């Protein structure tokens, strides 16, 4: 993972992908690239190995993840979680896993 250098906030690389609306995420972080990058990395550490079948409090976790994904500009993931909250069906679970893997991969490889 890329090392943060807070001295030069402009040198912080951010993901460039359709799965993450970086401009929206930065807007929610008051254009603070270092903060946004830090939250993206925390997102990866916390959710990259999530197993929805083993969560004791799946509803709360999904709700929290839905809010965080909206804040970070992960619109596709947010829509997928909204579907999953309504119906915990295999199709939605697979969509969630796919979208989460795309996002995690993009963040890890910046």
C-alpha positions, 0 to 999 in steps of 0.5 A, a space after each residue: 500500500 502507498 505510504 502517506 506523506 502528509 507534507 505534500 497532500 497533492 502528491 497523495 494518489 487517489 483511486 481513479 475508477 468508475 467504482 469510486 467517485 473520488 470528487 464526491 469522496 473529497 467533497 465529503 472530506 472537505 477536499 482533504 486528500 490526506 484524510 480521504 486517503 486515510 479513510 479509504 485505507 481504513 475501509 480496506 483494513 476493516 472490510 476487505 475480508 468481510 463475511 456476511 454469513 458470519 456476522 452476528 449483527 449483519 443489519 447494523 454492519 450493512 447499514 454502517 457500510 452503506 453510509 460509509 460507501 456513500 460518503 466515500 463516493 462508492 456509489 455502485 457498492 452503496 446501491 448493491 448494499 441497499 438491495 442486500 438490505 432489502 433481500 439477502 439473496 445469493 445474487 445480491 451477495 455475489 454483486 456485493 462481493 464483486 463490487 467490494 473486491 473491485 474497490 479494495 483492489 483499486 485502493 490497494 493498487 494506488 
